[in-house]
């Protein structure tokens, strides 16, 4: 039999401990709750992805890929493939005066399009202002 001097300071024989089965059930309940919350959150975020406009994001990514020191340098095909969002098609058209470069498939009528003013290299040592149009639409 143990005496009161064998107990840890501040402990009492009246204090109980949680049963192991109850503790496991509580951990299981918390885990299930977090899983359900994460699933609902993932579903809500997926719905938001469908509603947002993809063209501005794709245009920014395209300019980042195609530009060197802030100047877009044709040809555009490599940048168009790198900037294309997963599950979408992308068409990029750069117009500078009489010059015109295009990359990607022909755009469809209901494509989401955005225009950007960019500086473009038309020849070695020649940089002129141009208009970049980037269109995206879901892949069929």
PyMOL commands that set and color helices and strands:
alter all, ss='L'
color gray80, all
select helices_A, chain A and resi 4-6+20-51+55-66+77-83
alter helices_A, ss='H'
color red, helices_A
select strands_A, chain A and resi 67-68+71-73+88-96+99-103+112-123+126-138
alter strands_A, ss='S'
color yellow, strands_A
deselect
rebuild
show_as cartoon
